Amino acid sequence: MKGINSLRHGLLAGVLPLSVCCSAAIIVDISPGTGSPPGTLGGYTMGAFPSDPSPEGTLINELAPPPAAPVTGNLKFGFGLSAVEHMKVGGFWDTWSHGYTGDVYFNEDSELLMIPLPVGTLAFSFYIQPNLKADFEFKVDSVATLATLTINGNSGASYAGFYTDDVTDPLSWVYIRQTTQDSDGFAVGEFMINVIPETSTWGMLTALGLCGWGFARCCRERSRRS
């Protein structure tokens, strides 16, 4: 009976773990390239991070997500052990792509950058651009999901987006690594995070709830017959 009670508790919490019905996965999308970021990623509606009020040149350890994002905590840079420099495109940072002129964050001292995400992040996207105006290779990953991008430092900022297909198993971090010759650092920016699920995602949640309800009913019937 303990297993049935635990299952009932999971259903009352809202959604049965996806492992009961299907396998979870993290998916990466780099298809927008240097184009504008899509409004949705993996069925999740995306929202941009608020404009950074800090002056250019300020060292930043973390950023607050948009108020509409159903997450807890801030986006961080390297677990608080390092900082990135806040810049604006057209100001301290020279070029970007697709007409973006907002905030970017310069990672100067390392060819690596880990970004721990707010708790509950289901989808997250960002752009990368090297400091020098030439082509450089970057790898981006989250857990076992990895993509390789060739990015130009002259108006070549390129998109990478990660999302989970399991709403009970959110993303924890993304990792950026420059893998060719040193580009004298790189900038990341134009962050977006899941705000509210699209209708299709709500449909998936409903289906998961029905799946869990059917599984619990089956367990109860077997318990009564035993």
Summary of the structure (lengths in Angstrom):
residues: 226
radius of gyration: 20.4
end to end distance: 11.6
largest distance: 72.5
contacts: 730
relative contact order: 0.25
helix: 19%
strand: 38%
